[in-house]
Amino acid sequence: MKGEVINIFLIGMLCGVMTAAAFTYSFTLPANSNYWRMEIYKRGGAAWTVDKSGHIGWKWMVEPIPDSPSPPKRTVVPPPHVKVSSERL
């Protein structure tokens, strides 16, 4: 009985590790490839740089969009130029 519980636990752990590895391979590694960097470069979002030593680098040309929206700015509405008078009926 105790051996069966340990085997089920180990199989679950193995499945979890395999799922994490598949997720990493599918999403993280392509995001760091030069293919996606070239797509961003083609759309004008970044540029390749080369320093004096010949090292190739990467520079973003636009500011990233923040995760949390900034608080809305207060607007001042000018008073109307037409005088409005209210009459009692």
Beta strands, then each sheet from edge to edge (+ up, - down):
strand 1: 46-50
strand 2: 56-60
sheet 1: 1+ 2-
end
